Amino acid sequence: MRLWTLQCAMSLHVSVRSPLTLASFFHTFVPPWLLYYLLNVLAILGPTTFVYRLALLPVTLFMSYRAVVSLDIARGFLSTDLGRLEYLNHCMALLMFTIFTRSLVRTFSSQTPRRKDTRNQLAWDAADLTFNLRSVGWNLSAGMKVGPMRPLAPSAYLAATARSLAIHILILDCLLYIGQLLAPVGGVYDMTIADPFLRSVRTTVITFLVGLCVHSAIQISGDALGLVGVGLIGQSPSEWPPIFDSPWLATSLTDFWATRWHQIFRQDFVALGAKPLSLVAGRPGGVLGAFLMSGVLHYVGTWGNGSRHRCQGDLLFLDDGRWGDLGGVLEAAYWQPGERLGRMDVDVRVDCRLGASHGGPLVPQRNLG
């Protein structure tokens, strides 16, 4: 089943979007955030605000859609060589998609958001719920697993986080440099290599590099935001648990995706994907629903990046990680908790899936000239 409807609805190429300016920042980029913030205010106030949330929902959805199809952030900073900053459009598309999906969740969820350590300040709580993508410290994050905490003393936390930030910036820079040395002109496949085996080896190495780049980039974002939250805003280090929990130590796909990988989009995948399909097909259906939502997320991000040639996937396996998705469904159907799978097998399947799903915007490419 092809996504003709979604592809037609999102047909505006990055070349026809408007560059980000001060004016477009305030009348196009900011409104979805403000509307989503108001939805969170209403959600915190409880079920009596459902009618108001329902009335606000269509406007919020439209404004988030308008932002992602109207703005070209890369062109707002560079007039030439836009590829250097195309990842900004990718990130904006993911953010607007998150606003889109979270607005649906906030409107129709029967669970009223409750902060575990409430400050009884509605404005502050709503702001925290808006920007706290994992909903750490809220009842919405029940069941979410995080890795071992860093030191809870603010000074020790800041030192550990700054060290992690510096290390991962260095790692990412080295990985990108190696990827640029290996990457052929125009894409990941180097057809100038006659030997198919050597061509596959090179492609596989680049795929692993992309998976490691994804991990480092997300870790850098988490560390940087943690420094701002604790160092500037004065939040507690307990509000900034680790983004990852040593994903390379995963012993199953379930262990990897549900525990060790980042849980930034967990709410969206569970509420809009896993829960509905689990009602139809049990646990395997829930896993498939979560992967389906992941596919839609990556579709939107890749489209926002301008890589439309990678947006031709089937509905079932949207993000080109088809064997990883199938493995997750089969594991949910046949694997029993407590059974240990081979770590190397898990690492290979996961990293190849990461490299495939992010290959469009993140694979480093060299251009002639």
C-alpha positions as CSV (number, residue, x, y, z in Angstrom):
1,M,0.0,0.0,0.0
2,R,1.5,3.2,-1.2
3,L,1.3,6.5,0.7
4,W,-0.2,8.4,-2.2
5,T,-2.4,10.5,0.0
6,L,0.4,11.5,2.4
7,Q,2.8,12.1,-0.5
8,C,0.3,14.4,-2.3
9,A,-0.5,16.3,0.8
10,M,3.2,16.9,1.5
11,S,4.3,17.7,-2.0
12,L,5.9,21.0,-1.4
13,H,9.6,20.6,-2.0
14,V,12.2,22.4,0.1
15,S,13.1,24.6,-2.9
16,V,9.7,26.3,-2.8
17,R,9.6,27.0,0.9
18,S,10.4,30.5,2.3
19,P,13.7,31.2,4.1
20,L,13.4,31.8,7.8
21,T,13.3,35.5,8.7
22,L,12.5,37.4,11.9
23,A,9.0,38.0,10.6
24,S,8.3,34.3,9.6
25,F,9.8,33.1,12.9
26,F,7.1,34.9,14.8
27,H,4.1,34.4,12.5
28,T,4.9,30.9,11.3
29,F,7.3,29.1,13.6
30,V,6.2,30.3,17.1
31,P,2.3,29.9,16.8
32,P,2.3,26.1,16.9
33,W,4.4,26.2,20.1
34,L,2.0,28.7,21.7
35,L,-1.1,26.7,20.7
36,Y,0.5,23.5,22.0
37,Y,1.3,25.3,25.2
38,L,-2.3,26.3,25.6
39,L,-3.4,22.7,25.0
40,N,-1.1,21.6,27.8
41,V,-2.6,24.2,30.1
42,L,-6.1,22.9,29.3
43,A,-5.0,19.3,29.7
44,I,-3.5,20.0,33.2
45,L,-6.8,21.6,34.2
46,G,-8.6,18.3,33.7
47,P,-11.4,16.6,31.8
48,T,-13.7,19.6,32.1
49,T,-11.7,21.4,29.4
50,F,-12.2,18.8,26.7
51,V,-14.5,20.9,24.6
52,Y,-12.0,23.8,24.6
53,R,-9.2,21.4,23.7
54,L,-11.3,20.0,20.9
55,A,-11.9,23.5,19.6
56,L,-8.2,24.4,19.7
57,L,-7.0,21.2,18.1
58,P,-7.7,21.9,14.4
59,V,-6.0,25.2,14.6
60,T,-2.9,23.7,16.3
61,L,-2.7,20.9,13.7
62,F,-3.0,23.3,10.8
63,M,-0.4,25.7,12.2
64,S,2.1,22.9,12.8
65,Y,1.5,21.7,9.2
66,R,1.8,25.2,7.8
67,A,5.2,25.7,9.5
68,V,6.7,22.5,8.2
69,V,5.6,23.1,4.6
70,S,6.4,26.8,4.6
71,L,9.8,27.3,6.2
72,D,13.3,26.6,5.0
73,I,15.5,27.1,8.0
74,A,18.7,26.2,6.2
75,R,18.1,29.0,3.5
76,G,17.5,31.4,6.3
77,F,21.1,31.1,7.4
78,L,22.9,30.2,4.1
79,S,22.3,31.4,0.6
80,T,24.5,28.7,-1.0
81,D,25.6,25.2,-0.1
82,L,22.4,24.6,1.8
83,G,23.3,20.9,2.3
84,R,25.5,21.9,5.2
85,L,22.4,22.9,7.2
86,E,19.7,20.7,5.8
87,Y,19.5,18.8,9.1
88,L,17.8,21.9,10.6
89,N,14.8,21.4,8.3
90,H,14.9,17.7,9.3
91,C,14.8,18.7,13.0
92,M,12.1,21.3,12.5
93,A,9.9,18.7,10.7
94,L,10.3,16.3,13.6
95,L,9.5,19.0,16.1
96,M,6.3,20.0,14.2
97,F,5.3,16.4,13.8
98,T,5.7,16.0,17.6
99,I,3.5,19.0,18.2
100,F,1.0,17.5,15.8
101,T,0.9,14.1,17.5
102,R,1.1,15.4,21.1
103,S,-1.8,17.7,20.4
104,L,-3.9,14.7,19.4
105,V,-2.8,12.9,22.6
106,R,-3.4,15.9,24.9
107,T,-6.9,16.3,23.4
108,F,-8.2,12.8,23.5
109,S,-6.3,11.1,26.3
110,S,-8.4,10.2,29.3
111,Q,-5.3,10.6,31.5
112,T,-4.9,14.0,33.1
113,P,-1.2,15.1,33.2
114,R,0.0,15.2,36.8
115,R,3.4,16.3,37.9
116,K,4.9,14.0,40.6
117,D,6.5,17.0,42.4
118,T,4.1,19.7,41.4
119,R,5.0,23.3,42.1
120,N,1.3,24.4,41.9
121,Q,2.3,26.9,39.2
122,L,0.1,26.2,36.2
123,A,2.1,28.4,33.8
124,W,5.4,26.7,34.7
125,D,4.0,23.2,34.8
126,A,2.5,23.7,31.3
127,A,5.8,25.0,30.0
128,D,7.6,22.0,31.4
129,L,5.1,19.7,29.8
130,T,5.5,21.5,26.5
131,F,9.3,21.2,26.3
132,N,9.8,18.1,28.4
133,L,9.6,15.6,25.5
134,R,10.0,12.5,27.7
135,S,7.6,14.0,30.3
136,V,10.2,13.1,33.0
137,G,8.6,13.7,36.5
138,W,5.0,13.4,35.2
139,N,2.6,10.5,35.4
140,L,2.7,10.3,31.6
141,S,6.2,8.7,31.8
142,A,5.1,5.8,34.0
143,G,6.8,2.7,32.8
144,M,9.6,4.5,31.0
145,K,13.0,3.1,31.8
146,V,16.1,5.3,32.0
147,G,19.8,4.5,32.6
148,P,21.8,5.1,35.7
149,M,21.6,8.7,36.9
150,R,24.5,11.1,36.8
151,P,25.5,12.8,40.1
152,L,22.5,14.7,41.6
153,A,24.6,17.4,43.0
154,P,24.3,20.3,40.5
155,S,28.0,21.0,40.3
156,A,28.9,17.4,39.8
157,Y,26.1,16.9,37.3
158,L,27.3,19.9,35.3
159,A,30.8,18.7,35.2
160,A,29.9,15.2,34.1
161,T,27.5,16.5,31.5
162,A,30.0,19.0,30.1
163,R,32.6,16.2,29.9
164,S,30.1,14.0,28.0
165,L,29.2,16.8,25.7
166,A,32.8,17.4,24.8
167,I,33.5,13.7,24.2
168,H,30.5,13.2,22.0
169,I,31.3,16.3,19.9
170,L,34.7,14.9,19.3
171,I,33.3,11.5,18.4
172,L,30.7,12.9,16.1
173,D,33.3,15.1,14.3
174,C,35.6,12.1,13.8
175,L,32.8,9.9,12.6
176,L,31.7,12.5,10.1
177,Y,35.2,13.0,8.9
178,I,35.7,9.2,8.3
179,G,32.3,9.1,6.6
180,Q,33.2,11.9,4.3
181,L,36.4,10.1,3.3
182,L,34.5,6.9,2.5
183,A,31.3,8.4,1.0
184,P,31.2,8.2,-2.8
185,V,30.0,11.1,-4.9
186,G,26.2,11.5,-4.8
187,G,25.2,8.8,-2.4
188,V,26.0,5.7,-0.3
189,Y,26.4,3.3,-3.2
190,D,29.8,3.6,-5.1
191,M,29.1,1.9,-8.5
192,T,32.7,2.6,-9.5
193,I,33.8,-0.3,-7.4
194,A,33.5,-3.4,-9.7
195,D,33.6,-6.0,-6.9
196,P,30.0,-6.3,-5.5
197,F,31.4,-7.7,-2.2
198,L,33.8,-4.7,-1.7
199,R,31.0,-2.4,-2.6
200,S,28.7,-4.0,0.0
201,V,31.5,-3.8,2.6
202,R,31.9,-0.1,2.0
203,T,28.2,0.5,2.2
204,T,27.9,-1.5,5.4
205,V,30.7,0.5,7.1
206,I,29.0,3.8,6.1
207,T,25.7,2.4,7.5
208,F,27.3,1.6,10.8
209,L,28.9,5.1,10.9
210,V,25.5,6.7,10.3
211,G,24.0,4.8,13.2
212,L,26.8,5.9,15.5
213,C,26.4,9.5,14.2
214,V,22.7,9.4,15.1
215,H,23.6,8.2,18.7
216,S,26.3,10.9,19.1
217,A,24.1,13.7,17.7
218,I,21.2,12.9,20.0
219,Q,23.5,12.6,23.0
220,I,25.0,16.0,22.2
221,S,21.5,17.6,22.1
222,G,20.5,16.0,25.4
223,D,23.7,17.1,27.1
224,A,23.5,20.6,25.8
225,L,19.8,21.0,27.0
226,G,20.7,19.4,30.3
227,L,23.4,22.1,30.9
228,V,20.9,24.8,30.1
229,G,18.2,23.3,32.3
230,V,20.3,22.7,35.3
231,G,22.9,25.5,34.9
232,L,20.7,28.3,33.7
233,I,17.1,27.6,34.6
234,G,18.0,26.0,37.9
235,Q,16.2,22.6,37.5
236,S,17.2,19.6,39.5
237,P,19.6,17.1,37.8
238,S,16.9,14.4,38.6
239,E,14.8,16.1,35.9
240,W,17.5,15.3,33.3
241,P,18.0,11.5,33.3
242,P,20.4,10.1,30.7
243,I,19.1,10.0,27.1
244,F,20.5,6.5,26.5
245,D,21.3,3.5,28.6
246,S,24.3,1.9,26.8
247,P,22.3,0.7,23.8
248,W,25.3,-1.4,22.6
249,L,24.6,-3.7,25.6
250,A,21.1,-4.6,24.4
251,T,20.4,-8.4,24.4
252,S,17.1,-8.2,22.4
253,L,15.3,-5.7,20.1
254,T,12.8,-5.2,22.9
255,D,15.6,-4.3,25.3
256,F,17.1,-2.0,22.8
257,W,14.0,0.0,21.7
258,A,12.0,0.0,24.9
259,T,14.8,0.5,27.4
260,R,18.2,1.4,26.1
261,W,17.5,3.7,23.1
262,H,16.2,7.2,23.7
263,Q,12.5,7.4,24.7
264,I,11.9,10.9,23.3
265,F,8.9,9.9,21.1
266,R,7.6,7.1,23.4
267,Q,4.3,8.8,24.2
268,D,3.5,9.3,20.5
269,F,4.4,5.8,19.5
270,V,2.5,4.2,22.4
271,A,-0.7,6.4,22.3
272,L,-1.2,6.5,18.5
273,G,0.5,3.3,17.4
274,A,1.0,0.6,20.0
275,K,-2.3,0.9,21.9
276,P,-4.7,1.0,19.0
277,L,-3.1,-2.0,17.1
278,S,-2.6,-4.0,20.3
279,L,-6.4,-4.0,20.7
280,V,-6.6,-5.8,17.4
281,A,-3.5,-8.0,17.4
282,G,-2.2,-8.1,20.9
283,R,1.4,-7.5,21.7
284,P,2.8,-8.2,18.2
285,G,0.2,-5.7,16.9
286,G,1.3,-3.2,19.5
287,V,5.0,-3.5,18.4
288,L,3.9,-3.2,14.8
289,G,1.9,0.0,15.6
290,A,4.9,1.5,17.4
291,F,7.1,0.8,14.4
292,L,4.5,2.2,12.1
293,M,4.4,5.5,14.0
294,S,8.2,5.5,13.9
295,G,8.0,5.1,10.2
296,V,5.6,8.1,9.8
297,L,8.0,10.1,12.0
298,H,11.0,9.3,9.9
299,Y,9.0,9.8,6.7
300,V,8.1,13.4,7.8
301,G,11.7,14.1,8.9
302,T,13.2,12.8,5.7
303,W,10.6,14.8,3.6
304,G,11.4,17.9,5.6
305,N,15.0,17.4,4.7
306,G,14.1,17.6,1.1
307,S,15.0,13.9,0.4
308,R,11.8,13.1,-1.4
309,H,13.4,10.2,-3.3
310,R,13.6,8.3,0.0
311,C,9.9,8.9,0.7
312,Q,8.5,6.1,-1.5
313,G,8.2,3.5,1.2
314,D,5.4,1.1,1.7
315,L,2.9,1.8,4.5
316,L,4.0,-1.2,6.5
317,F,7.7,-0.4,6.5
318,L,7.9,3.3,6.1
319,D,11.4,4.0,7.2
320,D,13.3,1.4,5.2
321,G,14.1,-0.6,8.4
322,R,11.9,-3.4,7.2
323,W,13.9,-6.3,8.6
324,G,14.3,-4.6,12.0
325,D,10.6,-4.0,12.1
326,L,9.8,-7.6,11.2
327,G,12.3,-8.8,13.7
328,G,10.6,-6.7,16.4
329,V,7.2,-8.2,15.6
330,L,8.5,-11.7,15.5
331,E,10.3,-11.2,18.8
332,A,7.1,-9.9,20.4
333,A,5.3,-13.0,19.2
334,Y,7.8,-15.7,20.1
335,W,10.4,-14.3,22.5
336,Q,9.7,-14.7,26.2
337,P,11.0,-12.2,28.8
338,G,14.1,-13.7,30.4
339,E,15.4,-15.3,27.2
340,R,18.7,-13.9,26.1
341,L,19.4,-13.2,22.4
342,G,22.8,-12.8,20.9
343,R,24.1,-9.3,21.5
344,M,26.0,-9.2,18.2
345,D,22.9,-10.2,16.3
346,V,20.9,-7.5,18.0
347,D,23.6,-4.8,17.4
348,V,23.8,-5.7,13.7
349,R,20.1,-5.6,13.1
350,V,19.6,-2.4,15.1
351,D,22.5,-0.5,13.6
352,C,21.6,-1.4,10.1
353,R,18.1,-0.3,10.7
354,L,19.3,3.0,12.1
355,G,21.6,3.5,9.2
356,A,18.9,2.7,6.7
357,S,16.2,4.9,8.3
358,H,18.6,7.9,8.6
359,G,20.6,7.3,5.5
360,G,18.9,10.0,3.5
361,P,19.7,13.1,5.5
362,L,22.7,12.0,7.5
363,V,24.9,10.0,5.1
364,P,27.8,12.3,4.4
365,Q,28.3,12.9,0.7
366,R,31.1,14.5,-1.2
367,N,30.5,16.7,-4.2
368,L,32.9,17.2,-7.1
369,G,34.4,20.7,-7.3
